[in-house]
């Protein structure tokens, strides 16, 4: 079974937005053992959408369209689909009631323009979208499947997860596929590949190892396919355990866990409270930690000390420290941890101060210089990073590094 | 003249990387008045690459391929192009000398495997790549153009800027295209469409309005095409101003600005310092504000007060307030602003406290209940949001809403 993604929208073709939906969908298809033939973007033009559907159906069995389902004039995906199938449009009352309720809940008035979103090609199976006003649609045609979803990422993801993937799973009849993913941080893809070189050679034909690198992290994913699901799971468990043994010093979790979730589990298990004192990351570490549901059980708060004044007044960093060593120094991040332990009243605190760029660098401390510290009342660990020139990447990498540093400290 | 982008690589089709090259190329083409017909990703399979080239040439005049030019086994773009054109490969001595010099400069040994990168289809015009080892290639065929570039973003960008776009500019003679984008926050796509309904009908044939919604924001983009660039710009300026007049209460910026950048500009112009006191957003607002280069000029810091203790001890929220009204209340966010003004020593402070879910909701205060306040020593504004059930979305929406609330307060 092959799939074909068709993102619809002029905004993609003029490069105003990056189509990140396709990569996400591709990942999901891959996890379900469906290979992707092509993703082909198309503009908001009726004839071109119809042609794209025709081409996609000639190339693959499952067509996944995103975008062009809004209430405005340039949203014409539905009409193009109806014309492709040569069917009429019918008004879907259920969708209208849902839209009315949706707006009632938001306390905002429903507009007549939303009625546009209730007209569907007669051959559509309507897929309820609990995240927005535009429903998804499912079509079956000559043994092939066509799905249309909104382009808003969280709406598309909701529909994929709750409506589309379950239906696709029921349709396809490939040998069961299963995965085991090891999550690592603190080393690169090539270092891991070197460590796992011999292990990879021992993998049977039906098991494949993929390296999925992301800023500061690498996921190691074992994928297996076998007609006997029990046998497959036993084999995968065995090989995943073997692999974990080899790279264990870098492993922080499994499957879909995140660093911040793992930190939460450790903090809860050890009954420790945590907080941060952030300068250059500007709250990025706190935001990751609080993105975990229930994080209020162990996360108390943070001081975002962007200015010298806040570092001095709340975190009690000494004026002489700032003057002699500067805000980006081991001495400052150490005092920031002490100040955070006191002011936030936490068991463990993490601090970070750095120069993220593009401005602010000097010969001695170029852009990308970052100091981190993590400590409790008894001990303190510090680390210096030397990163690149891009503000956003420097911040993102530092947040991941800091979380891993906190995790390792909590484990000791 | 129409273009067609063909990103090559299995890593795109399994969703391992997001193809951000296509959006960048699309922007460049658009700026040069070349419209993009499709971008269609293809895997590292010889037959599929050949088919994709064939299809692309049937659809457009300019084919831009990225990726598959590396020194490893799965890099087969060149061979596929040669086979498509039915030509042989020849060794390009100049490229080899350049690769040798490239590695000498890096102080690293040249590998024999890099010789692979010197074999080119005989009909290729070689495009020198000063950023890496894989050259680009330019082909002309039946009045159409095919270009192949490496997939590494900075190498592709170098080749586009210095080799491909200058050549394309010399070839094409299309009417110039231009855009004006209004950025809005605080209302939805359908409300804007209602306000702009009459305006849209007054647009001439060569002007098009697109609604580009994102969580809490909608971009309104006017696109025009006309052979006389001056006339086009005058028309666009006029229509954009007309449109801004109609929806002005929601407009926060233009073109590629962000809310946080606009806030920075206002704060700098008014010489005001700002800070935040965040509970449920956990630092998300501070992180946005500090993502702007140079934000240290006006952003002092934040108190992330996740626990009652931090709200009491640092922000001086009264114990009775927390007990009588709860942490998610107008009274608490008001006191949080006062506390932030004092402890951070800022001119304007913003605070937020809410229940992001999935847990923590009650009948009286369900998940999605959020209180915000913004104030200075003289005045205070508060607002209550009633959002949905998804933690990540609630947080993201609240951050955007809070930034817009701060922006409006700063403007007064």
Boltz contact constraints between the chains, C-beta under 6 A:
constraints:
  - contact:
      token1: [A, 10]
      token2: [B, 210]
      max_distance: 6.0
  - contact:
      token1: [A, 11]
      token2: [B, 212]
      max_distance: 6.0
  - contact:
      token1: [A, 13]
      token2: [B, 26]
      max_distance: 6.0
  - contact:
      token1: [A, 13]
      token2: [B, 36]
      max_distance: 6.0
  - contact:
      token1: [A, 14]
      token2: [B, 26]
      max_distance: 6.0
  - contact:
      token1: [A, 14]
      token2: [B, 30]
      max_distance: 6.0
  - contact:
      token1: [A, 15]
      token2: [B, 23]
      max_distance: 6.0
  - contact:
      token1: [A, 15]
      token2: [B, 26]
      max_distance: 6.0
  - contact:
      token1: [A, 15]
      token2: [B, 27]
      max_distance: 6.0
  - contact:
      token1: [A, 18]
      token2: [B, 20]
      max_distance: 6.0
  - contact:
      token1: [A, 18]
      token2: [B, 23]
      max_distance: 6.0
  - contact:
      token1: [A, 20]
      token2: [B, 18]
      max_distance: 6.0
  - contact:
      token1: [A, 23]
      token2: [B, 15]
      max_distance: 6.0
  - contact:
      token1: [A, 23]
      token2: [B, 18]
      max_distance: 6.0
  - contact:
      token1: [A, 26]
      token2: [B, 13]
      max_distance: 6.0
  - contact:
      token1: [A, 26]
      token2: [B, 14]
      max_distance: 6.0
  - contact:
      token1: [A, 26]
      token2: [B, 15]
      max_distance: 6.0
  - contact:
      token1: [A, 27]
      token2: [B, 15]
      max_distance: 6.0
  - contact:
      token1: [A, 30]
      token2: [B, 14]
      max_distance: 6.0
  - contact:
      token1: [A, 36]
      token2: [B, 13]
      max_distance: 6.0
  - contact:
      token1: [A, 38]
      token2: [B, 40]
      max_distance: 6.0
  - contact:
      token1: [A, 38]
      token2: [B, 41]
      max_distance: 6.0
  - contact:
      token1: [A, 39]
      token2: [B, 41]
      max_distance: 6.0
  - contact:
      token1: [A, 40]
      token2: [B, 38]
      max_distance: 6.0
  - contact:
      token1: [A, 40]
      token2: [B, 40]
      max_distance: 6.0
  - contact:
      token1: [A, 41]
      token2: [B, 38]
      max_distance: 6.0
  - contact:
      token1: [A, 41]
      token2: [B, 39]
      max_distance: 6.0
  - contact:
      token1: [A, 70]
      token2: [B, 189]
      max_distance: 6.0
  - contact:
      token1: [A, 71]
      token2: [B, 190]
      max_distance: 6.0
  - contact:
      token1: [A, 72]
      token2: [B, 193]
      max_distance: 6.0
  - contact:
      token1: [A, 72]
      token2: [B, 211]
      max_distance: 6.0
  - contact:
      token1: [A, 74]
      token2: [B, 210]
      max_distance: 6.0
  - contact:
      token1: [A, 111]
      token2: [B, 190]
      max_distance: 6.0
  - contact:
      token1: [A, 111]
      token2: [B, 194]
      max_distance: 6.0
  - contact:
      token1: [A, 113]
      token2: [B, 190]
      max_distance: 6.0
  - contact:
      token1: [A, 113]
      token2: [B, 193]
      max_distance: 6.0
  - contact:
      token1: [A, 114]
      token2: [B, 190]
      max_distance: 6.0
  - contact:
      token1: [A, 154]
      token2: [B, 393]
      max_distance: 6.0
  - contact:
      token1: [A, 212]
      token2: [B, 16]
      max_distance: 6.0
  - contact:
      token1: [A, 282]
      token2: [B, 286]
      max_distance: 6.0
  - contact:
      token1: [A, 282]
      token2: [B, 287]
      max_distance: 6.0
  - contact:
      token1: [A, 282]
      token2: [B, 290]
      max_distance: 6.0
  - contact:
      token1: [A, 283]
      token2: [B, 283]
      max_distance: 6.0
  - contact:
      token1: [A, 283]
      token2: [B, 286]
      max_distance: 6.0
  - contact:
      token1: [A, 283]
      token2: [B, 287]
      max_distance: 6.0
  - contact:
      token1: [A, 284]
      token2: [B, 287]
      max_distance: 6.0
  - contact:
      token1: [A, 286]
      token2: [B, 282]
      max_distance: 6.0
  - contact:
      token1: [A, 286]
      token2: [B, 283]
      max_distance: 6.0
  - contact:
      token1: [A, 286]
      token2: [B, 304]
      max_distance: 6.0
  - contact:
      token1: [A, 287]
      token2: [B, 282]
      max_distance: 6.0
  - contact:
      token1: [A, 287]
      token2: [B, 283]
      max_distance: 6.0
  - contact:
      token1: [A, 287]
      token2: [B, 284]
      max_distance: 6.0
  - contact:
      token1: [A, 287]
      token2: [B, 287]
      max_distance: 6.0
  - contact:
      token1: [A, 290]
      token2: [B, 282]
      max_distance: 6.0
  - contact:
      token1: [A, 293]
      token2: [B, 358]
      max_distance: 6.0
  - contact:
      token1: [A, 293]
      token2: [B, 391]
      max_distance: 6.0
  - contact:
      token1: [A, 296]
      token2: [B, 306]
      max_distance: 6.0
  - contact:
      token1: [A, 299]
      token2: [B, 306]
      max_distance: 6.0
  - contact:
      token1: [A, 300]
      token2: [B, 306]
      max_distance: 6.0
  - contact:
      token1: [A, 300]
      token2: [B, 307]
      max_distance: 6.0
  - contact:
      token1: [A, 300]
      token2: [B, 310]
      max_distance: 6.0
  - contact:
      token1: [A, 301]
      token2: [B, 304]
      max_distance: 6.0
  - contact:
      token1: [A, 301]
      token2: [B, 305]
      max_distance: 6.0
  - contact:
      token1: [A, 301]
      token2: [B, 306]
      max_distance: 6.0
  - contact:
      token1: [A, 301]
      token2: [B, 307]
      max_distance: 6.0
  - contact:
      token1: [A, 301]
      token2: [B, 310]
      max_distance: 6.0
  - contact:
      token1: [A, 302]
      token2: [B, 304]
      max_distance: 6.0
  - contact:
      token1: [A, 304]
      token2: [B, 286]
      max_distance: 6.0
  - contact:
      token1: [A, 304]
      token2: [B, 301]
      max_distance: 6.0
  - contact:
      token1: [A, 304]
      token2: [B, 302]
      max_distance: 6.0
  - contact:
      token1: [A, 305]
      token2: [B, 301]
      max_distance: 6.0
  - contact:
      token1: [A, 306]
      token2: [B, 296]
      max_distance: 6.0
  - contact:
      token1: [A, 306]
      token2: [B, 299]
      max_distance: 6.0
  - contact:
      token1: [A, 306]
      token2: [B, 300]
      max_distance: 6.0
  - contact:
      token1: [A, 306]
      token2: [B, 301]
      max_distance: 6.0
  - contact:
      token1: [A, 307]
      token2: [B, 300]
      max_distance: 6.0
  - contact:
      token1: [A, 307]
      token2: [B, 301]
      max_distance: 6.0
  - contact:
      token1: [A, 309]
      token2: [B, 345]
      max_distance: 6.0
  - contact:
      token1: [A, 310]
      token2: [B, 300]
      max_distance: 6.0
  - contact:
      token1: [A, 310]
      token2: [B, 301]
      max_distance: 6.0
  - contact:
      token1: [A, 310]
      token2: [B, 344]
      max_distance: 6.0
  - contact:
      token1: [A, 344]
      token2: [B, 310]
      max_distance: 6.0
  - contact:
      token1: [A, 345]
      token2: [B, 309]
      max_distance: 6.0
  - contact:
      token1: [A, 358]
      token2: [B, 293]
      max_distance: 6.0
  - contact:
      token1: [A, 391]
      token2: [B, 293]
      max_distance: 6.0
